[in-house]
Each structure stands twice: as structure tokens, then as C-alpha cells.
């Protein structure tokens, strides 16, 4: 095979005129070729392109047209930053590509996305998505949008709650319920988590006050009445027979006294009222970052709500706000400013609110309705 099967330019010699080269004819193509190499992130290697050395311009075209948006990328989450192994900075606004995600999307978290370039962009998803799902990424420079291409990511306006009251927070797409220290599903399954924790703690009086389904685990908020203190235990959702103690760091939950702290979560942080039990002020919240791999809850922030805040188990955390529904009064509290917003009074209309699969729901029977508050 010829080194240049389609021919090549010839230099002028004493015996041959060579190939005529005129700037007006070849200047623009050469300039654009180098521009395409730059846009594709390819550095000219200084070698003459050939069957032997390869074709850098062809490689650039393949990257721009195929490798970037026709090949499934991997979108990896580290902390709150999604990353992909491609340079986003040189791509045009509204460019799209397909990716598979490594983690669940949590609409309560402020995410960014980064490529191999130097810039980062805000990232949101109106549909939400779960780990291992395929998504379409729209590189809108004003805010990258991610749309799930998997049917299971779409949450119905209504969900059935046939086994009673669901857990107050559930980031999965599978409905879970808690009842007298047991975790139930309507498939049906039942796991007696409270009994397992009692054995692990060697304390038959321990009570599980809350169960949260988050980050692939069931996180349990427990009260030990005989010593008047609170602890957390977790279960991997793939192993609901093994209880693991979760250590609270940077703040000490009191032992021997009880200011009755309540627990809420957004899937990343766990908020404890009464500053994790260290004060009588219900409106002071300790924000603890949950790390299931390290089995820790680290006290990172403090939030002070309006002093009129009434702690209740009938509450959910939405992006940057805590919503409560007490005796028909629907209120929300800004987690940054603490300001209270009175939404409505439904008299004595009672029911439970909970977070499921990235949305807030209300239920007072066997059907739950999605709420926007």
C-alpha cells in the first residue's frame, strides 16, 4: 500500500516544478484544520500525516462527531461535583451527549459539572435519575441540564401507600414504610431493624424513632431511654440483617438529659433540632453530613430558624427549606435565613407529608399526592 494512497504535494526540485501552492487557495483550509485540531484537544505532533504516522485531522473529526456525543460517557459524582472525561470548555452552547451516571441525583443538593478543562458549570435535573441510568446531558452554559432516558426515573403524580405511612425520607424509587421499629415494603417484605439494633447495642429498651432511606442505606435515629441519649445505626439496603453504628462527630449528643431532639434529612445532611439535644431551643438545628462509607455524621453547620418553629415528625426538607404540617397549619422555614413562611391553614385536615424519589407527597390513606409547596 502506498504511504499516501490519495497522493501528496510535491516540492519543487531542479527537475520538477512541484505542486503549485497559493496562499489564497490553501491558506483557509490549513487554518481551519489547525482550528479543528485545537477544538478537539489535539496538539499537532510535527510529523507528516500518513498511513504510518496517522491522520491527526481525521482523528479530530472523529472525536468531534463520534467519540464525544455518539459514545456513552461516564458521569461520576465526587462530593457535589459530577465529572466527565471530556473537555467541556471547547464545546458549543447547547451541545448534547449521552452518559451513564454512577450515583443517584438528589434535588436538595447544589451540583456542578466539570470536564478535563478548567471551567465548571451548575447542573440540575428536572426528571431526576438513579445510579446506573442513562441520561442525556445538555451543555447549556447558563446551567447544564440532565434528562433521564430511563422510564423508571419518571415519578408519577400519585403513588400508592397501601401499607400505611411511608418513611419520612426515601431517595429510592421503591416505597418503604416503618412500623413499630420494622421496615416494610409492599412487595411485601419486613425487616425488624429495631430488634437487630437492640442486639447490636445490647440494650432491650432502645427505640427506633426514625428511618431514612438514603445513599443506599437505611439510617435509623434511635433513643435509649434507660440512659437518656440518642444514637444512629445504619443498614445497607442489600443487607438488612447487619446493623452498623454511625458515629456522631464534632458535637456530643448529651447522655443523662433529654431535650428531645427531632431528626430531618435532605439525603445528604441530617438536621437535629435542639442543636443535637444540647439546648432547650427547638429552633436551633445542627446540620450533620452523612457518610455511610465512613459510618459517620459530622457536624458541619448550625441553622437558626424563626423562634416560632414547632418541631414535629410531620416535616420534610426540600431544597434549602424545612416544611412542617402541624394541626392543619402548613409552614416552611428557609434554612439559610431561618425565616418562616405561613402557607395555609387546612383547619383540622390531617395527613402525613414525606419525601419520596425526589418529591414531596401528602397522604392520609392509601394514595399519596405530589405536593408543590
Residue pairs with C-beta under 8 A, 6 or more apart in sequence:
1 51
2 51
3 50
3 51
3 52
4 50
4 51
5 51
9 18
9 19
9 21
10 16
10 18
10 19
11 18
11 19
12 18
33 57
34 44
36 57
36 60
36 61
36 64
37 43
37 44
37 56
37 57
37 60
38 90
39 60
39 64
39 90
40 59
40 60
40 61
40 63
40 64
40 90
41 63
41 87
41 90
41 116
42 56
42 59
42 60
42 63
44 56
45 53
45 56
47 53
49 55
49 56
49 57
68 86
68 91
68 97
69 95
69 96
69 97
69 98
72 98
72 99
72 100
72 134
73 84
73 85
73 86
73 97
73 98
73 99
73 100
73 137
74 84
74 85
74 99
74 100
74 102
75 82
75 83
75 84
75 99
75 100
75 101
75 102
75 113
75 135
75 137
75 146
76 82
76 83
76 84
76 102
77 83
77 101
77 102
77 103
80 109
80 110
80 111
80 112
81 111
81 112
81 113
81 114
81 120
82 101
82 111
82 112
82 113
82 114
82 123
83 113
83 114
83 115
84 99
84 113
84 114
84 115
84 137
85 115
85 116
86 97
86 115
86 116
87 115
87 116
87 117
88 113
88 114
88 115
88 117
88 119
88 121
88 139
89 115
89 117
89 118
89 119
90 117
91 139
92 139
93 139
93 140
93 141
94 138
94 139
94 140
95 138
95 139
96 136
96 137
96 138
96 139
97 136
97 137
97 139
98 134
98 135
98 136
98 137
98 149
99 134
99 135
99 137
100 132
100 133
100 134
100 135
101 129
101 130
101 131
101 132
101 133
101 135
101 146
102 131
102 132
103 131
104 129
104 130
104 131
104 171
104 172
104 215
105 111
105 125
105 128
105 129
105 130
105 146
105 358
106 171
106 266
106 267
106 268
106 358
107 125
107 128
107 319
107 358
108 266
108 267
108 268
108 317
108 318
108 319
108 320
109 266
109 267
109 268
110 122
111 122
111 123
111 124
112 120
112 121
112 122
112 123
113 120
113 121
113 122
113 123
113 137
113 144
114 120
114 121
121 139
121 141
121 143
121 144
122 143
122 144
123 143
123 144
123 145
123 146
124 143
124 144
124 145
124 146
125 135
125 145
125 146
125 147
125 148
126 145
126 147
127 146
127 147
127 148
127 153
127 154
128 148
128 153
128 155
128 357
128 358
129 135
129 146
129 148
129 150
129 153
130 148
130 150
130 152
130 153
130 172
130 173
133 148
133 149
133 150
133 152
133 153
134 148
134 149
134 150
135 146
135 147
135 148
135 149
135 150
136 146
136 147
136 149
137 144
137 145
137 146
138 144
138 145
138 146
138 147
148 154
152 173
153 173
155 173
155 356
155 357
155 358
155 359
155 370
156 370
157 369
157 370
158 367
158 368
158 369
158 370
159 175
159 356
159 361
159 367
159 368
160 175
160 186
160 366
160 367
160 368
161 175
161 177
161 363
161 365
161 366
161 367
161 368
162 186
162 366
163 175
163 177
163 179
163 184
163 185
163 186
163 188
164 177
164 179
165 177
165 178
165 179
165 352
165 354
165 363
166 175
166 176
166 177
166 352
166 354
166 356
166 361
166 363
166 368
167 176
167 177
167 178
167 183
167 210
167 211
167 212
167 213
167 354
168 210
168 212
168 264
168 313
168 315
168 316
168 354
168 355
169 212
169 213
169 214
169 264
169 265
169 266
169 267
169 316
169 317
169 354
169 355
170 176
170 212
170 213
170 214
170 354
170 355
170 356
170 357
171 213
171 214
171 215
171 267
171 355
171 357
171 358
172 213
172 237
172 357
173 357
174 185
175 185
175 186
175 356
176 183
176 184
176 185
176 211
176 213
176 218
177 183
177 184
177 185
177 186
178 184
178 208
178 210
178 211
180 194
181 192
181 193
181 194
181 195
181 207
181 208
182 190
182 191
182 192
182 193
182 194
183 190
183 191
183 193
183 211
183 218
183 240
184 190
184 191
191 235
191 240
191 241
193 208
193 211
193 218
193 220
193 233
193 235
193 240
193 243
194 206
194 207
194 208
194 220
196 235
196 241
196 242
196 243
197 206
197 208
197 220
197 222
197 233
197 243
198 204
198 206
199 243
200 233
200 243
200 245
201 222
201 224
201 231
201 233
201 245
203 224
203 226
205 224
205 225
205 226
206 222
206 223
206 224
207 222
207 223
207 224
207 225
208 220
208 221
208 222
209 221
209 222
209 223
209 263
210 220
210 221
210 263
210 313
211 218
211 219
211 220
211 221
212 218
212 219
212 220
212 221
212 263
212 265
212 270
213 219
213 237
214 265
214 267
214 268
214 290
215 267
215 268
215 290
215 292
216 236
216 237
216 238
216 292
217 234
217 235
217 236
217 237
217 292
218 234
218 235
218 237
218 240
219 232
219 233
219 234
219 246
219 265
219 270
219 290
219 292
220 232
220 233
220 234
220 235
220 243
221 230
221 232
221 263
221 270
222 230
222 231
222 232
222 233
223 229
223 230
224 230
224 231
227 255
227 256
228 254
228 255
228 256
228 257
228 258
229 253
229 254
229 255
229 256
229 258
230 253
230 261
230 277
231 245
231 246
231 248
231 253
232 245
232 246
232 248
232 270
232 297
233 243
233 244
233 245
233 246
234 243
234 244
234 246
234 292
234 295
235 241
235 242
235 243
235 244
236 242
236 244
236 292
244 295
245 295
246 290
246 292
246 295
246 296
246 297
247 295
247 296
247 297
248 276
248 288
248 296
248 297
248 299
249 296
249 297
249 298
249 299
250 298
250 299
250 300
251 275
251 276
251 278
251 286
251 288
251 299
252 276
252 278
253 261
253 272
253 276
253 277
253 278
254 277
254 278
257 277
258 277
259 274
259 277
259 278
259 279
259 280
260 274
260 277
260 311
261 272
261 273
261 274
261 276
261 277
262 272
262 273
262 274
262 282
262 311
262 312
262 313
262 315
263 270
263 271
263 272
263 273
264 270
264 271
264 315
264 316
264 317
264 322
265 271
265 290
265 317
266 317
266 318
266 319
267 355
268 289
268 290
269 287
269 288
269 289
269 290
269 300
269 301
270 287
270 288
270 290
270 297
271 285
271 286
271 287
271 288
271 303
271 317
271 322
272 285
272 286
272 288
273 282
273 283
273 284
273 285
273 311
274 280
274 281
274 282
274 284
274 311
275 281
275 284
275 285
275 286
275 302
276 286
276 288
276 299
278 286
281 307
282 309
282 310
282 311
283 304
283 305
283 306
283 307
283 308
283 309
283 338
284 302
284 303
284 304
284 305
285 302
285 303
285 304
285 305
285 335
286 299
286 301
286 302
287 299
287 300
287 301
287 302
287 303
288 297
288 298
288 299
288 300
289 297
289 298
289 300
290 296
290 297
291 297
291 298
303 335
303 336
303 338
304 338
305 322
305 333
305 338
305 340
306 333
306 338
306 339
306 340
308 340
309 324
309 333
309 340
310 324
310 326
312 324
312 325
312 326
314 324
314 325
314 326
314 352
314 353
315 322
315 323
315 324
315 325
315 353
316 322
316 323
316 353
316 354
316 355
316 360
317 323
317 335
317 355
318 332
318 355
318 360
318 373
320 334
320 335
320 336
321 332
321 333
321 334
321 335
322 332
322 333
322 335
323 330
323 331
323 332
323 333
323 353
323 360
323 373
324 330
324 331
324 332
324 333
325 351
325 352
325 353
325 362
327 348
327 350
328 345
328 346
328 347
328 348
328 349
328 350
329 342
329 344
329 345
329 346
330 343
330 344
330 345
330 346
330 373
331 340
331 341
331 342
331 343
332 340
332 341
332 343
332 373
333 339
333 340
333 341
334 341
343 373
350 364
351 362
351 363
351 364
352 362
352 363
352 364
353 360
353 361
353 362
353 371
354 360
354 361
354 363
354 368
355 361
356 368
359 370
360 370
360 371
360 372
360 373
361 368
361 369
361 370
361 371
362 368
362 369
362 371
363 369
